[in-house]
Amino acid sequence: MSGELRPGDFIRLDETAATLGVSVTPVREALLTLRGEGLVDLVPRRGYLVSPMSRQDVQDIFWLQAELSKRIVDRAIAGFDADALERHARLVDDFESAASSDDANGVVRAQYAIHRSINRASRSDKLARFLSNAARYMPYRLYAEDRQWRDAALAENRRMLEALRAGDTATAHEVIDSEFDRGARLLVDHLERAGVWDESRGGDSADA
C-alpha cells in the first residue's frame, strides 16, 4: 500500500508480469486473491482495477491489527520462557543494528522476525494467520526508510521486550496501540502526499 497505483488505475497483466519477471499466470492468481480481499475489482472485458480505499479503511485495518496483536501478546507472555526471551532480545538487537546502519531491508527482516517471535510464543496459529493477512497492508519498506519511524520502533521494541520479561500486559498493550496508531498516521500522510485522495473530486469517500 504505497500509493504507486491509484484507485481506478487498471492493472495490466502483461506489464505487471514483465516488471516482476514472471509469467502472466501467477499475476492472474495474485489478482484473484486481491479481488477476494477487496483490493481490486474485475471489470468485464477490461481487466482489473484498483479498488477505492478511504482514510477510514486504512484506520480500520490498523485498528484490527492492534486488537489481534493484543490478544496474541496476552497469550505470548505466558509462552515466553528464559530461552525464548533471550532469542527475542537478540532479534531486537538485530533491529537496532540494521536501523543504525540505514539497512532498510535488514530493518524489515528484523521487524518481521520480532513479530513472528511473539506470534509463535502465543501458540495461536489461527489468530496469527488472521494478523498476517491484515499485516500485508503494512508498507514496512516505506517505514524502514524513515529514520523517525526506525527510532520510534526501536524504542517500542525495547519497551515490549521489558513488558514480556515482566509479564506486563498493560504496557504491552500500550506499545501495540502506539505502534499501530503511528503506522496508520504515517500511511495516511504518505497517501495524502501521493495524491491518492483528491479532495477536489469530493474527498476520500468515493475515490480513495
C-alpha positions as CSV (number, residue, x, y, z in Angstrom):
1,M,0.0,0.0,0.0
2,S,2.5,2.6,-1.2
3,G,0.3,4.8,-3.4
4,E,2.1,3.9,-6.6
5,L,-1.2,2.6,-8.0
6,R,-4.2,4.9,-7.6
7,P,-7.8,3.9,-7.1
8,G,-9.3,3.4,-10.6
9,D,-5.9,2.5,-12.2
10,F,-6.1,-0.5,-14.4
11,I,-3.5,-3.3,-13.8
12,R,-2.1,-4.7,-17.0
13,L,-1.3,-8.4,-16.7
14,D,1.5,-8.5,-19.2
15,E,3.1,-5.3,-18.0
16,T,3.0,-6.4,-14.4
17,A,4.3,-9.9,-15.3
18,A,7.2,-8.3,-17.2
19,T,8.0,-6.0,-14.3
20,L,8.1,-8.8,-11.8
21,G,9.9,-11.2,-14.2
22,V,7.2,-13.9,-14.0
23,S,4.6,-15.3,-16.3
24,V,1.1,-14.0,-16.5
25,T,-0.4,-17.0,-14.6
26,P,0.9,-16.1,-11.1
27,V,-0.1,-12.4,-11.7
28,R,-3.6,-13.5,-12.6
29,E,-3.7,-15.8,-9.5
30,A,-2.5,-12.9,-7.3
31,L,-5.1,-10.6,-8.6
32,L,-7.8,-13.1,-7.9
33,T,-6.6,-13.2,-4.3
34,L,-6.6,-9.4,-4.1
35,R,-10.1,-9.3,-5.6
36,G,-11.3,-11.6,-2.8
37,E,-9.7,-9.2,-0.3
38,G,-11.5,-6.2,-1.8
39,L,-8.3,-4.6,-3.1
40,V,-9.0,-4.8,-6.8
41,D,-12.2,-5.0,-8.9
42,L,-12.7,-7.0,-12.1
43,V,-14.3,-5.0,-14.9
44,P,-15.7,-7.3,-17.7
45,R,-13.7,-7.2,-20.9
46,R,-11.3,-4.6,-19.4
47,G,-9.5,-6.3,-16.6
48,Y,-8.6,-5.4,-13.0
49,L,-8.6,-2.0,-11.5
50,V,-7.5,-0.8,-8.1
51,S,-10.5,-0.5,-5.7
52,P,-11.3,2.6,-3.7
53,M,-9.9,2.8,-0.2
54,S,-10.8,5.6,2.3
55,R,-8.8,7.1,5.2
56,Q,-11.3,5.3,7.4
57,D,-10.5,2.0,5.7
58,V,-6.8,2.5,6.5
59,Q,-7.5,3.3,10.1
60,D,-9.8,0.3,10.4
61,I,-7.2,-2.0,9.1
62,F,-4.6,-0.8,11.6
63,W,-7.2,-0.9,14.4
64,L,-7.9,-4.6,13.6
65,Q,-4.2,-5.4,13.6
66,A,-3.8,-3.8,17.0
67,E,-6.7,-5.7,18.5
68,L,-5.5,-9.0,17.2
69,S,-1.9,-8.2,18.4
70,K,-3.2,-7.5,21.9
71,R,-4.9,-10.9,22.2
72,I,-1.8,-12.6,20.8
73,V,0.6,-10.8,23.2
74,D,-1.6,-11.7,26.2
75,R,-1.1,-15.4,25.3
76,A,2.5,-14.9,24.3
77,I,3.5,-13.5,27.7
78,A,2.8,-16.9,29.2
79,G,4.6,-18.7,26.5
80,F,7.9,-16.9,26.8
81,D,10.5,-18.8,28.8
82,A,14.0,-17.6,29.5
83,D,15.5,-19.0,26.3
84,A,12.7,-17.5,24.2
85,L,13.2,-14.2,25.8
86,E,16.9,-14.3,25.1
87,R,16.3,-15.1,21.5
88,H,13.7,-12.3,21.3
89,A,16.3,-9.9,22.8
90,R,18.7,-10.8,20.1
91,L,16.1,-10.0,17.4
92,V,15.7,-6.6,19.0
93,D,19.5,-6.1,18.8
94,D,19.3,-7.1,15.1
95,F,16.8,-4.4,14.5
96,E,19.0,-1.8,16.2
97,S,22.0,-2.9,14.2
98,A,20.0,-2.6,10.9
99,A,18.5,0.7,11.9
100,S,21.8,2.2,12.9
101,S,23.4,1.3,9.6
102,D,20.4,2.5,7.5
103,D,19.8,-1.0,6.2
104,A,16.1,-0.8,5.3
105,N,15.9,-4.4,4.2
106,G,17.5,-5.5,7.4
107,V,15.0,-3.4,9.4
108,V,12.1,-5.1,7.6
109,R,13.5,-8.6,8.2
110,A,14.2,-7.8,11.9
111,Q,10.7,-6.3,12.5
112,Y,9.1,-9.3,10.8
113,A,11.2,-11.7,13.0
114,I,10.2,-9.8,16.2
115,H,6.5,-10.0,15.4
116,R,6.9,-13.7,14.4
117,S,8.6,-14.4,17.7
118,I,5.6,-13.1,19.6
119,N,3.2,-14.9,17.4
120,R,4.9,-18.2,17.9
121,A,5.1,-17.8,21.6
122,S,1.3,-17.2,21.7
123,R,0.6,-20.7,20.2
124,S,-2.4,-19.1,18.5
125,D,-2.0,-20.2,14.9
126,K,-5.4,-19.0,13.6
127,L,-5.1,-15.6,15.2
128,A,-1.6,-15.2,13.9
129,R,-2.8,-16.2,10.4
130,F,-5.5,-13.5,10.6
131,L,-2.9,-11.0,11.7
132,S,-0.6,-12.0,9.0
133,N,-3.3,-11.4,6.4
134,A,-4.0,-7.9,7.8
135,A,-0.3,-7.1,8.0
136,R,0.1,-7.4,4.3
137,Y,-1.3,-3.8,4.2
138,M,1.7,-2.6,6.1
139,P,4.2,-0.8,3.9
140,Y,7.2,-1.8,6.0
141,R,9.7,-0.8,3.4
142,L,8.3,2.7,3.4
143,Y,8.5,2.8,7.2
144,A,12.0,1.3,7.3
145,E,13.4,4.1,5.2
146,D,12.0,6.7,7.6
147,R,14.6,7.4,10.4
148,Q,12.0,8.7,12.8
149,W,9.9,5.6,12.4
150,R,13.0,3.4,13.0
151,D,13.9,5.3,16.1
152,A,10.3,5.0,17.5
153,A,10.1,1.4,16.5
154,L,13.3,0.6,18.3
155,A,12.1,2.2,21.5
156,E,8.8,0.3,21.2
157,N,10.6,-3.0,20.6
158,R,12.8,-2.4,23.7
159,R,9.7,-1.5,25.8
160,M,7.9,-4.5,24.5
161,L,10.8,-6.8,25.5
162,E,10.7,-5.4,29.0
163,A,7.0,-5.9,29.2
164,L,7.4,-9.6,28.0
165,R,10.0,-10.1,30.7
166,A,7.8,-8.6,33.4
167,G,4.6,-10.2,32.3
168,D,3.2,-6.7,32.0
169,T,0.2,-6.9,29.6
170,A,-0.9,-3.3,30.2
171,T,2.4,-1.9,28.9
172,A,2.4,-4.4,26.1
173,H,-1.0,-3.1,25.0
174,E,0.3,0.5,25.2
175,V,3.2,-0.4,22.9
176,I,0.9,-2.1,20.4
177,D,-1.5,0.9,20.4
178,S,1.4,3.3,19.9
179,E,2.9,1.2,17.0
180,F,-0.3,0.8,15.0
181,D,-1.7,4.4,15.7
182,R,1.6,5.8,14.4
183,G,1.7,3.4,11.5
184,A,-1.8,4.4,10.4
185,R,-1.0,8.1,10.7
186,L,2.2,7.7,8.6
187,L,0.5,5.8,5.9
188,V,-2.4,8.2,5.7
189,D,0.0,11.1,5.5
190,H,2.0,9.3,2.8
191,L,-1.1,8.5,0.7
192,E,-2.3,12.1,1.0
193,R,1.1,13.4,-0.2
194,A,0.9,10.9,-3.1
195,G,-2.4,12.4,-4.1
196,V,-4.4,9.2,-3.6
197,W,-7.2,11.2,-2.1
198,D,-8.0,14.1,-4.4
199,E,-10.1,16.5,-2.3
200,S,-11.1,18.4,-5.5
201,R,-13.1,15.4,-6.5
202,G,-15.1,15.1,-3.4
203,G,-12.8,13.7,-0.7
204,D,-12.0,10.1,0.0
205,S,-15.4,8.6,0.3
206,A,-15.7,7.7,-3.4
207,D,-12.3,7.8,-5.0
208,A,-9.9,6.7,-2.3
